[in-house]
Amino acid sequence: MSKKEIIIGKATDNLNTVKYLDRNDILDANDLPTEDIKIPEWGGCTVRVKTLTGAERDAFEDFITNRNGKKSKITTQDARARLVARTVVDEQGNLMFTPDKYINRRGKRTYVPGDIPALTKKSAAALDRIFSVAMQLCGMKQEDIEDLTENFPEGQSDDSILD
């Protein structure tokens, strides 16, 4: 049997060689896939869904983690709309919706809802189709959500955004 060379998760036939990625290989890797899906609820048209970057996933997880002093819990409120806003892109890869965010104004943290209120009024079935694909592309699983609540002392929620 010949040894295999592992290159970004793919095995190729080569003699006793292993290629290790360097900094540039990692930073230059095209690792942000998209997936086109048809949405019957919206006339059967196609929507392009992208994966989240590390920073975008952290921001999404921050929004679904409701922290109030020492009490924290996971909230499902608007979770689908929040992920849809962060993952639906046009043909050029630009976000189609404005995600919600917090901004600092005069030393005070202010919530800016972006397109979340409008998206929450759309078909739950359509949002769920996109949400499911986005979760898959981002490598998110129920265990990831449970990990967020692992160290919460009180007020932990049993809500799941994957149900």
C-alpha positions in Angstrom: 0.0 0.0 0.0 1.2 3.5 -0.8 1.1 6.3 1.8 -1.3 9.1 1.2 -0.6 12.9 1.2 -3.2 14.9 3.1 -3.9 18.3 1.5 -6.7 20.3 3.1 -8.7 17.2 3.9 -8.1 15.3 0.6 -5.9 12.2 0.2 -3.8 11.9 -2.9 -1.4 9.2 -3.9 2.2 10.3 -3.3 5.3 8.7 -1.9 5.8 9.3 1.9 5.1 13.0 1.7 2.9 15.2 3.9 2.3 18.8 2.9 1.8 21.0 6.0 0.0 24.2 5.4 1.8 27.4 6.2 0.3 30.8 7.2 -0.2 31.9 3.6 -1.8 28.6 2.6 -4.4 29.0 5.4 -5.0 32.8 4.9 -5.3 32.3 1.1 -7.6 29.2 1.3 -11.0 29.7 -0.3 -12.9 28.2 2.7 -16.1 30.2 2.6 -18.5 28.1 0.6 -21.9 29.1 -0.7 -25.0 27.1 -1.6 -27.9 28.0 -3.8 -31.3 26.8 -2.7 -34.8 27.2 -4.2 -37.4 28.7 -1.9 -40.9 27.5 -3.0 -42.6 30.0 -0.6 -40.9 32.8 -2.6 -42.0 31.7 -6.0 -39.4 28.9 -6.3 -36.7 31.4 -6.9 -33.1 30.8 -5.8 -31.4 32.3 -2.8 -27.6 32.1 -2.3 -26.5 31.3 1.3 -22.9 31.7 2.5 -21.0 30.4 5.5 -20.1 32.6 8.3 -16.5 33.8 9.0 -15.2 33.2 12.5 -16.0 36.8 13.5 -19.5 36.6 12.0 -20.3 33.4 13.9 -19.0 34.9 17.1 -21.4 37.9 16.6 -24.3 35.6 15.9 -23.6 33.5 19.0 -23.4 36.7 21.0 -26.8 37.8 19.9 -28.5 34.4 20.8 -26.8 34.5 24.2 -28.7 36.8 26.4 -26.5 37.9 29.3 -28.0 39.9 32.1 -25.5 40.3 34.9 -24.6 36.9 36.2 -27.6 35.3 34.6 -27.3 34.1 31.0 -29.4 32.0 28.7 -29.8 31.0 25.1 -32.7 32.7 23.4 -34.4 31.5 20.2 -36.1 34.9 19.7 -35.4 36.0 16.1 -32.6 33.4 15.7 -33.7 32.4 12.2 -34.0 36.0 11.0 -30.6 36.8 12.6 -28.8 34.0 10.8 -30.6 34.6 7.5 -29.6 38.3 7.6 -26.0 37.2 8.1 -25.8 34.5 5.4 -28.0 35.4 2.4 -25.9 37.1 -0.3 -26.4 38.3 -3.8 -24.6 36.9 -6.9 -21.4 39.0 -6.0 -21.4 37.7 -2.4 -22.7 40.9 -0.8 -25.1 40.6 2.1 -28.7 41.3 1.0 -29.9 42.2 4.4 -28.6 44.4 7.2 -27.9 42.3 10.3 -28.7 43.6 13.8 -25.8 45.0 15.8 -24.9 47.0 18.9 -23.2 50.4 18.5 -21.7 52.6 21.1 -23.2 56.1 21.3 -22.0 58.5 23.9 -20.7 55.6 26.0 -24.0 53.8 25.8 -24.5 50.5 24.0 -27.4 50.9 21.6 -29.2 48.1 19.7 -29.8 48.7 15.9 -32.2 46.0 14.6 -31.2 46.2 10.9 -33.6 44.1 8.7 -34.4 41.6 11.5 -38.0 43.0 12.2 -38.8 42.7 8.5 -37.4 39.2 8.2 -39.3 37.9 11.2 -42.5 38.7 9.3 -41.5 36.4 6.4 -42.6 32.7 6.0 -41.3 30.5 8.8 -40.9 27.7 6.3 -38.8 29.8 4.0 -36.7 31.1 6.9 -36.2 27.6 8.2 -35.0 26.3 4.8 -32.3 29.0 4.7 -31.5 28.6 8.4 -30.9 24.9 8.0 -28.6 25.3 5.1 -26.7 28.1 6.8 -26.3 26.0 10.0 -24.9 23.2 7.9 -22.5 25.4 5.9 -21.3 27.0 9.2 -20.7 23.6 10.8 -23.1 24.4 13.6 -24.7 21.7 15.5 -26.9 21.3 18.6 -23.8 20.6 20.6 -22.4 24.0 19.8 -25.4 25.7 21.3 -25.2 23.5 24.3 -21.5 24.5 24.7 -22.6 28.1 24.9 -24.7 27.3 27.9 -22.2 25.0 29.6 -20.8 27.5 32.1 -24.0 29.5 32.7 -24.8 29.5 36.4 -28.4 30.5 36.5 -31.1 31.3 34.0 -29.9 28.8 31.5 -32.5 28.1 28.9 -33.5 24.7 27.5 -34.5 26.4 24.3 -32.9 25.1 21.2 -32.6 27.0 17.9 -32.2 23.7 16.1 -35.6 22.1 17.0 
